[in-house]
Amino acid sequence: MPGKCRLVRQGPRRPISIGGVMVGEQGKPVVIAGPCSVEDREMIRETADYIAREIVDGLGFKRIILRGGCWKPRTSPYSFQGHGWRAVEWLREAGDRAGLPVITEVMDPRHVAGLAGMVDAVWVGARNMQNTPLLLELASGFPGPVLLKRHFGALIEEWLCAAEYLLANGKEDVALIERGTRGINEYARFTLDVTVIPIVKQEARLPLVVDVSHPAGKRSLVPALARAALAAGADGIMVEVHPEPGRALSDKDQQLGLEEFRRLLESLMEMKLL
């Protein structure tokens, strides 16, 4: 089966640009950070302003992208599902105000056209990795980059072939996101297999970002997973950050507070991992 999906392997490695931030440049990893959910205008604005003030200006780290979930895929139908288009507006407004590019998750093919003028990039969540209608709509209807998360039960080749749907239908600006798989480690939310990073870097020409929040499930584990991912060669990390994690409407246990996030980036920069 390896080699069946060829476009993901053919050609030179190619960085992608998300609002001017290059993802996939050798030795220049990026950080994608922000809340799990865009809960209201004030919290996403506070997060964006903090990143601009303390990270971009304070630490001098400029390779950063603001993330936020606007529609939330949840296990329970009774859990918070996101604010939809209102949240997209709040995210865009906060990013523009802080001078940061923005990215959100897309779940529905019917949303693709509307998102085209509102965000700099989108990611496809783990549950939708093999949602062919969504991938095809993104290939033809979304002008910006698409980042594809690995499903928590998918083989590497299945993940690469999902990315092939985008490439084979004209979407060149594609990157991958590893977010951990189901395993036998009951102490963490998922299992982050760092061997995936060098394997994918050998097998695919696409940039690879690692979501370090979802496999952790606990904020205390996030710094170690971030160090491991970057040391193994990831082109960036995705981190969930919230002004008040304890009050978050989703994934509150794994989100870092703003000061915790600053300390994490400061330590990664001191270790020359960023």
C-alpha positions in Angstrom: 0.0 0.0 0.0 2.8 2.6 0.7 3.4 4.6 -2.5 -0.2 4.2 -3.7 -0.8 7.9 -3.0 2.0 9.5 -5.0 1.4 13.3 -5.2 1.9 13.6 -1.4 5.4 12.2 -2.0 6.4 13.7 -5.4 8.4 16.9 -5.7 10.4 19.1 -3.3 9.2 20.0 0.2 7.2 23.2 -0.1 6.4 25.6 2.7 3.0 27.2 2.8 2.1 30.8 3.8 -0.7 31.4 6.3 -1.2 35.2 6.3 2.5 35.8 5.7 3.7 33.2 8.3 5.6 30.5 6.5 4.9 27.0 7.7 7.5 24.3 6.8 10.6 26.4 6.4 13.7 24.5 7.6 14.7 25.5 11.2 11.8 28.0 11.6 8.9 26.2 13.4 5.7 28.1 13.9 3.2 28.2 16.8 -0.6 28.0 16.2 -2.2 29.2 19.5 -5.6 30.2 20.9 -8.6 28.9 22.6 -10.3 25.6 21.9 -13.5 27.6 21.3 -14.2 31.2 20.5 -16.6 31.7 23.4 -17.2 35.5 23.1 -15.7 38.6 21.5 -13.9 39.7 24.7 -12.0 36.5 25.4 -10.7 36.0 21.8 -9.7 39.7 21.8 -7.9 39.4 25.1 -6.0 36.3 23.9 -5.0 37.9 20.6 -3.9 41.2 22.3 -1.8 39.2 24.8 -0.1 37.2 22.1 0.7 40.4 20.1 1.9 42.3 23.2 3.8 39.6 25.1 4.9 37.1 22.5 5.3 39.0 19.2 6.5 42.3 20.8 7.7 41.0 24.2 9.6 37.8 23.2 10.1 38.9 19.6 8.6 35.6 18.3 6.7 36.5 15.1 5.9 33.1 13.6 2.6 32.8 15.3 -1.0 32.2 14.1 -4.2 32.7 16.1 -6.5 29.7 16.3 -10.0 29.3 17.6 -12.9 26.9 17.1 -16.1 28.4 15.8 -18.0 25.2 15.2 -17.2 22.5 17.7 -17.4 18.7 17.0 -18.4 17.2 20.4 -18.9 13.7 21.5 -22.1 14.7 23.3 -24.9 16.6 21.5 -25.5 18.4 24.8 -22.0 19.9 25.0 -21.2 23.5 23.8 -21.2 23.4 20.0 -19.7 26.8 19.3 -21.1 30.1 18.1 -20.7 29.5 14.3 -20.5 32.6 12.1 -20.6 35.0 15.0 -17.4 33.4 16.3 -15.8 33.6 12.9 -16.4 37.4 12.9 -15.0 37.7 16.4 -11.9 35.7 15.5 -11.2 37.7 12.3 -11.7 41.0 14.2 -9.3 39.9 17.0 -6.7 38.8 14.5 -6.9 42.0 12.5 -6.7 44.1 15.7 -3.6 42.2 16.9 -2.0 41.9 13.5 -2.2 38.0 13.5 -3.3 35.6 10.8 -6.2 33.4 11.9 -7.2 29.8 11.4 -10.3 27.8 12.3 -11.8 24.4 11.9 -14.2 23.6 9.0 -16.7 20.8 9.5 -19.4 21.4 6.8 -18.9 21.7 3.0 -21.6 24.4 3.0 -19.3 26.7 5.1 -16.3 26.6 2.8 -17.3 29.5 0.5 -18.2 31.8 3.4 -14.9 31.1 5.2 -12.9 31.9 2.1 -13.0 35.6 2.8 -12.9 35.4 6.6 -9.9 33.3 7.6 -6.4 32.9 6.4 -6.5 29.1 6.6 -8.6 26.2 7.9 -8.0 22.9 9.5 -9.9 19.7 9.0 -10.5 18.0 12.3 -9.7 14.4 13.1 -13.3 13.3 12.8 -13.5 14.6 9.2 -10.1 13.4 8.0 -11.8 11.1 5.4 -14.9 13.3 4.7 -14.4 13.2 1.0 -17.2 15.8 0.1 -15.6 18.3 2.5 -12.1 17.7 1.1 -13.3 18.1 -2.5 -15.1 21.3 -1.6 -12.0 22.7 0.1 -9.8 21.8 -2.9 -12.0 23.8 -5.3 -13.7 26.4 -3.1 -11.2 27.6 -0.5 -8.3 29.7 -1.7 -6.1 29.5 1.4 -4.1 26.7 3.0 -5.8 23.6 4.4 -4.3 21.7 7.4 -5.4 18.1 7.8 -5.5 16.4 11.2 -4.9 12.7 11.5 -7.9 10.7 12.8 -7.1 9.1 16.1 -7.5 5.6 14.6 -6.0 6.3 11.2 -2.9 4.6 9.7 -0.2 7.0 8.4 -1.0 5.9 4.8 -4.7 6.5 5.3 -3.9 10.0 6.5 -1.6 10.7 3.5 -4.2 9.4 1.1 -6.7 11.8 2.6 -4.3 14.6 1.9 -4.0 13.2 -1.6 -7.7 14.1 -2.2 -6.7 17.7 -1.8 -3.6 17.6 -3.9 -5.2 15.6 -6.7 -7.9 18.1 -7.0 -5.8 21.2 -7.3 -5.1 22.3 -3.7 -1.3 22.8 -3.3 -1.2 24.6 0.0 -1.7 21.6 2.3 -0.1 20.7 5.6 -0.6 17.9 8.1 -1.4 18.0 11.8 -0.6 15.0 14.1 -2.8 15.0 17.2 -2.3 11.6 18.8 -4.0 8.3 18.5 -6.0 5.9 20.7 -3.6 3.8 22.8 -3.3 2.0 26.1 -2.0 5.0 28.1 -4.9 5.9 30.4 -3.0 8.8 32.0 -3.1 11.0 28.9 -6.0 11.7 26.6 -4.3 10.2 23.5 -0.9 8.7 22.7 1.5 11.0 20.9 3.9 8.8 18.9 6.8 11.0 18.1 8.2 8.5 15.6 5.4 9.7 13.3 7.2 13.0 12.9 10.4 11.7 11.2 8.4 9.0 9.3 6.0 11.6 7.8 8.9 14.0 7.0 10.5 11.1 5.1 7.3 9.9 3.4 5.6 13.2 2.5 6.6 16.6 1.1 4.0 18.4 3.2 4.7 20.5 6.3 3.9 18.8 9.6 2.5 20.5 12.7 1.8 18.7 16.0 -1.2 19.5 18.2 0.3 19.0 21.6 -2.8 19.8 23.6 -5.1 17.0 22.6 -2.8 14.1 23.3 -1.9 15.7 26.6 -5.4 16.2 27.9 -3.8 17.9 30.9 -2.0 21.2 30.8 0.8 19.9 32.9 1.8 17.5 30.1 1.7 20.1 27.3 5.3 21.6 27.8 6.9 18.1 27.6 5.0 17.2 24.5 5.9 20.5 22.9 9.6 19.9 23.5 9.4 16.4 22.2 7.5 17.4 19.0 9.9 20.2 18.1 13.0 18.2 19.0 11.8 15.4 16.7 11.6 17.8 13.8 8.0 19.1 13.6 7.5 22.2 11.6 5.4 23.7 14.4 3.1 23.1 17.3 -0.6 23.8 17.9 -1.4 24.8 21.5 -4.7 25.6 23.1 -4.6 28.8 25.2 -7.3 30.5 27.2 -7.4 33.6 29.5 -9.2 31.6 32.2 -8.8 27.9 31.4 -10.9 26.8 34.4 -13.9 28.6 33.0 -13.5 27.3 29.4 -16.6 25.8 27.8 -14.6 23.0 26.2 -11.3 21.2 26.9 -10.6 23.3 30.0 -8.2 20.8 31.5 -5.7 20.9 28.6 -5.7 24.6 27.8 -2.8 26.8 29.1 -3.3 30.1 30.7 -1.8 33.2 29.0 1.1 33.4 31.4 1.7 29.7 31.2 1.8 30.0 27.4 4.3 32.8 27.6 6.6 30.8 29.9 6.3 27.8 27.6 7.4 29.8 24.5 10.2 31.5 26.5 11.6 28.1 27.5 11.3 26.7 24.0 13.2 29.7 22.7 15.9 29.4 25.4 16.3 25.7 24.3 16.6 26.9 20.7 13.6 24.7 19.7 11.8 27.8 18.4 
